[in-house]
Amino acid sequence: MKTGLLAAVLLCACTSQKGEPGEAGPRGEAGAAGVQGPAGPKGSDGAAIAGARIVVWVDANGAVIGPEPLYVDDAGVQWILNRETGHVDLGRPLTLRFEDPDCTGQALVAPPATRIAFAIAPTFGYDIDAGAVVRQFDGGVFVRPDDTLRAESRNAQFNSESGSCQDLGGGIVAVPVSALRNAAIPQSPFTGPLHSEWR
């Protein structure tokens, strides 16, 4: 009698309807990142842009100089070229300046960027003992080294005609002449006149 009752209860339990699902539990923590996979193969080079051109300077014989009319020698010094002749053109020489108002003390010059060659004009001063204007600096061709910074200093110079000192006041952004390197003017391999063209 008890066995039949248990079977009936089990049968009733098995045939009853499924209940409603419960609420979702809280989200678990993210697992640890996996080991990074190997790098993929290199992609193919992109296609060249059709019609892309640049402007270059060319001499009279068609030799390409570069994007600027400059000649760079074996030491990496840049020399500005005369566009008519194709030869090295140093332009107007720079004037020697001094840090003291009576044109004494350290000699200075306001140079262009590093590695660009430039000239310094000869400097003359009045020699009281000789009673005449004498050459004090022979001038020459120089280049500013890569590690030489320009700094502000006083601005005094000799008058090239009278040899007297002129205190110009204010300041000048310059470097000591003693920090410059001498440079020898090279022979330009280009033939003038120079012109620019699209390539």
C-alpha positions in Angstrom: 0.0 0.0 0.0 2.8 2.4 0.8 4.6 1.5 -2.4 1.7 2.4 -4.5 1.3 5.8 -2.8 5.0 6.6 -3.3 4.7 5.8 -7.1 1.7 8.0 -7.4 3.5 10.9 -5.7 6.5 10.5 -8.0 4.3 10.3 -11.0 2.5 13.4 -10.0 5.8 15.2 -9.5 7.2 14.2 -12.9 4.1 15.2 -14.8 3.7 18.7 -13.2 4.3 21.9 -15.2 7.8 23.6 -15.3 8.1 26.6 -13.1 9.1 30.2 -14.2 12.9 30.7 -14.6 14.6 32.6 -11.8 16.4 36.0 -12.1 19.8 36.0 -13.7 22.7 35.9 -11.3 25.4 38.6 -11.1 28.0 38.7 -13.8 31.2 36.9 -13.0 34.7 38.6 -13.1 36.6 38.6 -16.5 39.1 35.9 -16.9 42.9 36.6 -17.3 44.0 37.7 -20.8 45.4 35.0 -23.0 49.0 34.9 -24.4 49.6 37.3 -27.3 49.7 35.6 -30.6 52.5 36.0 -33.1 52.7 39.0 -35.4 51.0 38.7 -38.7 52.7 38.9 -42.1 53.8 42.4 -43.4 51.2 43.9 -45.7 52.0 44.9 -49.2 53.4 48.3 -50.1 50.8 50.9 -51.0 50.5 52.1 -54.5 52.3 55.3 -55.5 50.1 58.4 -55.8 49.4 58.9 -59.4 50.7 62.2 -60.7 52.7 63.1 -57.6 55.5 65.5 -58.5 58.1 67.7 -56.7 59.9 70.9 -57.6 63.7 70.5 -58.0 66.5 72.8 -59.1 68.3 71.8 -62.3 71.4 73.2 -64.0 71.8 74.2 -67.7 72.9 70.6 -68.6 69.9 69.0 -66.9 71.8 67.9 -63.7 69.5 67.8 -60.7 70.7 69.9 -57.8 68.0 69.2 -55.3 64.9 71.0 -53.8 67.1 74.1 -53.1 69.9 75.8 -55.1 72.5 74.5 -52.7 75.7 72.5 -53.1 76.5 70.2 -50.1 80.2 69.3 -49.9 81.7 66.1 -48.4 81.9 67.7 -45.0 78.1 68.4 -45.0 78.6 72.2 -45.4 75.9 73.9 -47.5 77.0 76.4 -50.1 74.4 78.7 -51.7 74.7 78.7 -55.5 74.4 81.7 -57.8 71.4 81.0 -59.9 72.9 82.7 -62.9 76.4 81.2 -62.9 75.9 78.0 -60.9 79.0 78.9 -58.8 79.2 79.2 -55.0 77.9 82.6 -53.9 78.6 83.7 -50.3 76.5 86.9 -50.7 77.3 90.0 -48.7 79.9 89.4 -46.0 78.8 89.7 -42.4 80.2 92.5 -40.1 82.3 91.8 -37.1 80.8 93.0 -33.8 82.1 93.3 -30.3 80.6 92.8 -26.8 82.2 95.9 -25.3 81.0 99.4 -26.3 84.6 100.5 -27.2 85.0 97.7 -29.7 87.1 95.6 -27.4 86.5 92.3 -25.8 85.2 89.2 -27.5 84.6 89.4 -31.3 81.1 88.3 -32.4 79.2 87.6 -35.5 75.5 86.9 -36.2 75.7 83.8 -38.5 73.1 81.9 -40.4 72.0 78.4 -39.4 74.6 75.7 -38.7 76.4 74.2 -41.7 75.7 77.1 -44.0 78.9 78.7 -45.1 79.2 82.5 -44.9 81.9 85.2 -45.2 83.0 87.8 -42.6 84.4 91.1 -44.0 87.8 92.4 -43.0 87.7 94.7 -40.0 89.6 98.0 -39.7 90.3 100.1 -36.6 92.1 103.3 -35.8 95.5 102.8 -34.3 96.3 105.8 -32.1 100.0 105.1 -31.9 100.3 104.8 -35.7 97.8 107.6 -36.3 96.2 105.6 -39.1 93.4 103.1 -39.9 94.8 99.5 -39.7 93.4 96.1 -40.5 92.3 94.3 -37.3 90.7 91.2 -38.7 91.5 89.6 -42.1 88.0 88.2 -42.6 87.4 84.9 -44.3 84.9 82.1 -44.9 83.4 80.2 -42.0 80.7 77.8 -40.8 79.0 77.6 -37.5 79.5 74.2 -35.8 76.4 72.0 -35.0 76.7 72.5 -31.2 77.3 76.3 -31.2 74.2 78.3 -30.0 73.6 81.9 -30.7 73.2 84.1 -27.6 72.2 87.8 -27.1 75.1 90.2 -26.6 76.0 93.9 -26.9 76.2 95.3 -30.3 79.2 97.5 -31.1 81.2 97.7 -34.4 83.9 99.6 -36.2 83.0 102.0 -38.9 84.6 100.6 -42.0 85.5 104.0 -43.4 86.8 106.0 -40.4 87.9 103.1 -38.3 86.1 104.6 -35.3 84.0 102.5 -32.9 80.2 102.8 -33.0 78.3 101.6 -30.0 75.0 100.6 -31.5 73.4 99.8 -28.2 70.7 97.2 -27.7 71.7 93.6 -28.3 72.6 91.2 -31.1 72.1 87.4 -31.3 75.5 86.2 -32.1 78.3 83.7 -31.5 82.0 84.2 -30.7 84.2 84.2 -33.8 86.5 82.0 -31.9 83.9 79.2 -32.0 83.6 79.2 -35.8 85.3 76.8 -38.2 87.1 77.9 -41.3 85.7 76.6 -44.5 87.3 76.2 -47.9 85.2 77.3 -50.9 84.6 74.3 -53.1 84.3 74.1 -56.9 80.7 73.8 -57.8 79.9 70.9 -60.3 76.9 72.8 -61.7 76.6 74.9 -64.8 74.5 78.0 -64.9 71.9 79.3 -65.3 70.0 77.3 -62.8 66.2 76.8 -63.0 63.4 75.0 -61.1 61.1 72.5 -62.7 58.6 69.8 -61.9 59.8 66.2 -61.8 
